[in-house]
């Protein structure tokens, strides 16, 4: 499944002074293709996280449409959109995003529990993901006991729990050492090779070595490099 943005933008009102509004994202057309890893570079404040939230069904655009396959996600009621997103879109947020009162395994299982799919089969799926990401021995550990690299791998495993067709990642290698950065980038590359449409927002220069498509975001605008 492709993820397609057509003329999407996001503007916010200012509370004081100057123009009474500004664009965080400016009129973007974008297609994240199934089976490819698209890397988007940009400095802090360039609009990357806002764009991810627009594409992931988390933030209503001011203009334009976002299509998952043929489905216009913002034409759905909120409850229907939440269920659709949980099933079809995996999101790896920036920084630590684990629930601290749940174990690693329980955190990875969350998307299936939210979707009402709790079962032995789902637990086996979560365990298989932990195994493939090299953190199976940490299944019963609490998130506060994990290293930064381990937390990122857990977050990716959780995002993949429901076998989403689309994976959106916001700086998943931020603050990681070189070894853990390579591990995470290889995991994302492997996921794209399985047919997932992967979008990576990053500062990491080496990401271009793993990407099929490289783009740059600056001042809310996006261009292909």
C-alpha positions as a LaTeX table, in Angstrom:
\begin{tabular}{lrrr}
\hline
Residue & $x$ (\AA) & $y$ (\AA) & $z$ (\AA) \\
\hline
Unk1 & 0.00 & 0.00 & 0.00 \\
Unk2 & 1.27 & 3.46 & $-0.93$ \\
Unk3 & 0.78 & 6.54 & 1.25 \\
Unk4 & $-0.01$ & 9.60 & $-0.87$ \\
Unk5 & $-0.27$ & 13.22 & 0.22 \\
Unk6 & $-1.93$ & 15.61 & $-2.19$ \\
Unk7 & $-1.37$ & 19.35 & $-1.67$ \\
Unk8 & $-1.34$ & 19.03 & 2.13 \\
Unk9 & $-0.46$ & 21.97 & 4.34 \\
Unk10 & $-0.78$ & 22.99 & 7.95 \\
Unk11 & $-1.13$ & 26.55 & 9.18 \\
Unk12 & $-1.38$ & 27.91 & 12.70 \\
Unk13 & $-2.67$ & 31.17 & 14.06 \\
Unk14 & $-0.27$ & 33.43 & 15.91 \\
Unk15 & $-1.35$ & 34.81 & 19.24 \\
Unk16 & 0.45 & 38.13 & 18.89 \\
Unk17 & 2.21 & 40.39 & 16.44 \\
Unk18 & 3.15 & 40.10 & 12.78 \\
Unk19 & 1.01 & 38.09 & 10.37 \\
Unk20 & $-1.91$ & 36.41 & 12.09 \\
Unk21 & $-0.92$ & 32.93 & 10.85 \\
Unk22 & 2.04 & 30.92 & 9.54 \\
Unk23 & 2.57 & 27.64 & 7.66 \\
Unk24 & 4.39 & 24.81 & 9.44 \\
Unk25 & 3.95 & 22.66 & 6.30 \\
Unk26 & 3.54 & 24.30 & 2.89 \\
Unk27 & 1.53 & 22.63 & 0.11 \\
Unk28 & 3.30 & 19.25 & $-0.19$ \\
Unk29 & 2.71 & 16.46 & $-2.70$ \\
Unk30 & 4.35 & 13.19 & $-1.67$ \\
Unk31 & 4.08 & 9.47 & $-2.34$ \\
Unk32 & 5.66 & 6.95 & 0.05 \\
Unk33 & 5.89 & 3.80 & $-2.05$ \\
Unk34 & 5.41 & 0.24 & $-0.87$ \\
Unk35 & 8.70 & $-1.64$ & $-0.72$ \\
Unk36 & 10.84 & 1.50 & $-0.55$ \\
Unk37 & 12.55 & 3.44 & 2.22 \\
Unk38 & 12.20 & 7.21 & 1.85 \\
Unk39 & 14.53 & 9.33 & 3.99 \\
Unk40 & 13.69 & 12.98 & 4.71 \\
Unk41 & 16.43 & 15.23 & 6.08 \\
Unk42 & 15.81 & 18.49 & 7.86 \\
Unk43 & 16.87 & 20.62 & 10.79 \\
Unk44 & 14.83 & 20.97 & 13.96 \\
Unk45 & 11.92 & 23.28 & 13.25 \\
Unk46 & 11.79 & 22.48 & 9.53 \\
Unk47 & 8.34 & 20.88 & 9.82 \\
Unk48 & 9.30 & 17.19 & 9.81 \\
Unk49 & 7.31 & 16.14 & 12.88 \\
Unk50 & 4.28 & 18.14 & 11.75 \\
Unk51 & 4.43 & 16.39 & 8.37 \\
Unk52 & 4.71 & 12.98 & 10.04 \\
Unk53 & 1.64 & 13.73 & 12.15 \\
Unk54 & $-0.29$ & 14.81 & 9.06 \\
Unk55 & 0.67 & 11.65 & 7.17 \\
Unk56 & $-0.01$ & 9.40 & 10.15 \\
Unk57 & $-3.58$ & 10.51 & 10.77 \\
Unk58 & $-2.67$ & 12.38 & 13.96 \\
Unk59 & $-3.14$ & 15.97 & 12.79 \\
Unk60 & $-5.86$ & 17.26 & 10.46 \\
Unk61 & $-4.32$ & 19.18 & 7.53 \\
Unk62 & $-5.47$ & 22.72 & 6.81 \\
Unk63 & $-5.71$ & 21.83 & 3.12 \\
Unk64 & $-5.26$ & 18.73 & 1.00 \\
Unk65 & $-5.77$ & 14.99 & 1.33 \\
Unk66 & $-3.86$ & 11.98 & 2.66 \\
Unk67 & $-4.62$ & 8.64 & 1.02 \\
Unk68 & $-3.64$ & 5.21 & 2.33 \\
Unk69 & $-4.10$ & 3.20 & $-0.82$ \\
Unk70 & $-7.48$ & 4.51 & $-1.98$ \\
Unk71 & $-8.70$ & 5.52 & 1.49 \\
Unk72 & $-8.96$ & 9.23 & 2.32 \\
Unk73 & $-8.06$ & 8.97 & 5.99 \\
Unk74 & $-9.31$ & 12.41 & 7.04 \\
Unk75 & $-12.73$ & 11.73 & 5.53 \\
Unk76 & $-13.28$ & 9.22 & 8.37 \\
Unk77 & $-14.85$ & 9.94 & 11.77 \\
Unk78 & $-12.24$ & 10.06 & 14.56 \\
Unk79 & $-13.06$ & 6.62 & 15.98 \\
Unk80 & $-12.88$ & 4.97 & 12.57 \\
Unk81 & $-9.63$ & 6.77 & 11.77 \\
Unk82 & $-8.06$ & 5.58 & 15.05 \\
Unk83 & $-8.94$ & 1.98 & 14.26 \\
Unk84 & $-7.67$ & 2.32 & 10.67 \\
Unk85 & $-4.41$ & 3.88 & 11.81 \\
Unk86 & $-3.82$ & 1.17 & 14.41 \\
Unk87 & $-4.21$ & $-1.51$ & 11.76 \\
Unk88 & $-2.46$ & 0.02 & 8.74 \\
Unk89 & 0.05 & 2.65 & 9.96 \\
Unk90 & 2.95 & 2.04 & 12.33 \\
Unk91 & 4.47 & 5.11 & 13.97 \\
Unk92 & 7.84 & 5.30 & 15.73 \\
Unk93 & 7.79 & 8.61 & 17.64 \\
Unk94 & 10.83 & 10.69 & 18.48 \\
Unk95 & 12.53 & 9.88 & 21.78 \\
Unk96 & 11.40 & 7.44 & 24.44 \\
Unk97 & 7.71 & 6.60 & 24.05 \\
Unk98 & 7.24 & 3.48 & 26.16 \\
Unk99 & 4.66 & 3.09 & 28.90 \\
Unk100 & 6.84 & 2.85 & 31.98 \\
Unk101 & 4.49 & 0.62 & 33.96 \\
Unk102 & 4.50 & $-2.11$ & 31.29 \\
Unk103 & 7.23 & $-4.61$ & 30.43 \\
Unk104 & 8.97 & $-4.65$ & 27.06 \\
Unk105 & 6.71 & $-7.47$ & 25.86 \\
Unk106 & 3.57 & $-5.70$ & 27.09 \\
Unk107 & 4.62 & $-2.48$ & 25.33 \\
Unk108 & 5.10 & $-4.33$ & 22.05 \\
Unk109 & 1.70 & $-6.03$ & 22.45 \\
Unk110 & $-0.14$ & $-2.70$ & 22.94 \\
Unk111 & $-1.34$ & $-2.19$ & 19.32 \\
Unk112 & $-2.94$ & $-5.64$ & 19.24 \\
Unk113 & $-4.56$ & $-5.09$ & 22.64 \\
Unk114 & $-5.96$ & $-1.73$ & 21.52 \\
Unk115 & $-7.34$ & $-3.44$ & 18.43 \\
Unk116 & $-8.98$ & $-6.14$ & 20.53 \\
Unk117 & $-6.79$ & $-8.92$ & 19.21 \\
Unk118 & $-5.32$ & $-10.35$ & 22.42 \\
Unk119 & $-4.39$ & $-14.01$ & 21.96 \\
Unk120 & $-1.56$ & $-16.53$ & 22.23 \\
Unk121 & $-0.91$ & $-15.95$ & 18.53 \\
Unk122 & $-0.40$ & $-12.24$ & 19.12 \\
Unk123 & 2.01 & $-12.93$ & 21.98 \\
Unk124 & 4.00 & $-15.25$ & 19.71 \\
Unk125 & 4.11 & $-12.45$ & 17.11 \\
Unk126 & 5.46 & $-10.01$ & 19.72 \\
Unk127 & 8.06 & $-12.51$ & 20.89 \\
Unk128 & 9.15 & $-13.15$ & 17.29 \\
Unk129 & 9.64 & $-9.41$ & 16.76 \\
Unk130 & 11.73 & $-9.12$ & 19.93 \\
Unk131 & 13.81 & $-12.07$ & 18.72 \\
Unk132 & 14.39 & $-10.59$ & 15.28 \\
Unk133 & 15.42 & $-7.26$ & 16.84 \\
Unk134 & 17.84 & $-8.93$ & 19.25 \\
Unk135 & 16.02 & $-8.05$ & 22.48 \\
Unk136 & 14.12 & $-11.28$ & 23.22 \\
Unk137 & 15.98 & $-11.71$ & 26.51 \\
Unk138 & 14.54 & $-8.36$ & 27.67 \\
Unk139 & 10.86 & $-9.29$ & 27.30 \\
Unk140 & 10.14 & $-9.00$ & 31.03 \\
Unk141 & 12.33 & $-5.95$ & 31.65 \\
Unk142 & 10.83 & $-2.51$ & 32.38 \\
Unk143 & 11.59 & 0.26 & 29.83 \\
Unk144 & 13.63 & 2.32 & 32.34 \\
Unk145 & 16.17 & $-0.52$ & 32.40 \\
Unk146 & 16.80 & $-0.39$ & 28.64 \\
Unk147 & 19.58 & 1.42 & 26.82 \\
Unk148 & 18.69 & 4.02 & 24.21 \\
Unk149 & 19.26 & 1.56 & 21.36 \\
Unk150 & 17.15 & $-1.09$ & 23.04 \\
Unk151 & 14.30 & 1.39 & 23.54 \\
Unk152 & 14.35 & 2.34 & 19.85 \\
Unk153 & 14.27 & $-1.31$ & 18.78 \\
Unk154 & 11.34 & $-1.92$ & 21.12 \\
Unk155 & 9.52 & 1.09 & 19.64 \\
Unk156 & 10.00 & $-0.24$ & 16.11 \\
Unk157 & 8.82 & $-3.71$ & 17.15 \\
Unk158 & 5.69 & $-2.18$ & 18.68 \\
Unk159 & 5.02 & $-0.15$ & 15.52 \\
Unk160 & 5.22 & $-3.37$ & 13.48 \\
Unk161 & 3.05 & $-5.44$ & 15.80 \\
Unk162 & $-0.07$ & $-5.29$ & 13.62 \\
Unk163 & 1.86 & $-5.81$ & 10.37 \\
Unk164 & 1.18 & $-2.27$ & 9.07 \\
Unk165 & 1.63 & $-1.53$ & 5.39 \\
Unk166 & 3.09 & 1.89 & 6.24 \\
Unk167 & 5.82 & 2.71 & 8.77 \\
Unk168 & 6.57 & 6.32 & 9.78 \\
Unk169 & 9.68 & 6.99 & 11.89 \\
Unk170 & 10.60 & 10.29 & 13.55 \\
Unk171 & 14.35 & 10.49 & 14.27 \\
Unk172 & 14.62 & 6.82 & 15.37 \\
Unk173 & 18.44 & 7.04 & 15.52 \\
Unk174 & 18.61 & 10.31 & 17.46 \\
Unk175 & 21.22 & 10.18 & 20.25 \\
Unk176 & 22.29 & 6.62 & 19.37 \\
Unk177 & 25.91 & 5.54 & 18.95 \\
Unk178 & 27.18 & 4.41 & 15.54 \\
Unk179 & 26.61 & 0.71 & 16.17 \\
Unk180 & 23.00 & 1.12 & 17.32 \\
Unk181 & 22.34 & 3.57 & 14.47 \\
Unk182 & 23.41 & 0.93 & 11.96 \\
Unk183 & 21.24 & $-1.71$ & 13.68 \\
Unk184 & 18.14 & 0.50 & 13.50 \\
Unk185 & 18.77 & 1.54 & 9.88 \\
Unk186 & 19.23 & $-2.10$ & 8.84 \\
Unk187 & 15.96 & $-3.02$ & 10.54 \\
Unk188 & 14.14 & $-0.30$ & 8.60 \\
Unk189 & 15.84 & $-1.33$ & 5.36 \\
Unk190 & 14.79 & $-4.95$ & 5.93 \\
Unk191 & 11.20 & $-3.88$ & 6.60 \\
Unk192 & 11.06 & $-1.98$ & 3.31 \\
Unk193 & 12.43 & $-5.07$ & 1.55 \\
Unk194 & 9.41 & $-7.00$ & 2.87 \\
Unk195 & 7.07 & $-4.61$ & 1.03 \\
Unk196 & 6.35 & $-1.99$ & 3.70 \\
Unk197 & 6.26 & 1.69 & 2.72 \\
Unk198 & 8.85 & 3.19 & 5.10 \\
Unk199 & 9.32 & 6.91 & 5.74 \\
Unk200 & 12.27 & 7.99 & 7.88 \\
Unk201 & 12.69 & 11.54 & 9.19 \\
Unk202 & 16.30 & 11.95 & 10.21 \\
Unk203 & 19.43 & 14.02 & 10.79 \\
Unk204 & 21.60 & 10.92 & 10.31 \\
Unk205 & 23.93 & 11.31 & 7.31 \\
Unk206 & 24.39 & 7.54 & 6.86 \\
Unk207 & 20.64 & 7.05 & 6.35 \\
Unk208 & 21.02 & 7.92 & 2.68 \\
Unk209 & 23.05 & 4.72 & 2.25 \\
Unk210 & 19.97 & 2.70 & 3.21 \\
Unk211 & 17.33 & 4.78 & 1.40 \\
Unk212 & 15.77 & 4.38 & $-2.03$ \\
Unk213 & 14.58 & 7.99 & $-2.11$ \\
Unk214 & 16.18 & 10.96 & $-0.33$ \\
Unk215 & 14.44 & 14.28 & 0.27 \\
Unk216 & 15.10 & 17.49 & 2.19 \\
Unk217 & 12.68 & 19.54 & 4.26 \\
Unk218 & 13.29 & 23.19 & 5.02 \\
Unk219 & 10.89 & 25.90 & 6.18 \\
Unk220 & 7.90 & 23.63 & 5.75 \\
Unk221 & 8.73 & 22.76 & 2.12 \\
Unk222 & 9.92 & 19.42 & 0.74 \\
Unk223 & 12.17 & 18.70 & $-2.22$ \\
Unk224 & 13.86 & 15.64 & $-3.67$ \\
Unk225 & 17.65 & 15.51 & $-3.48$ \\
\hline
\end{tabular}
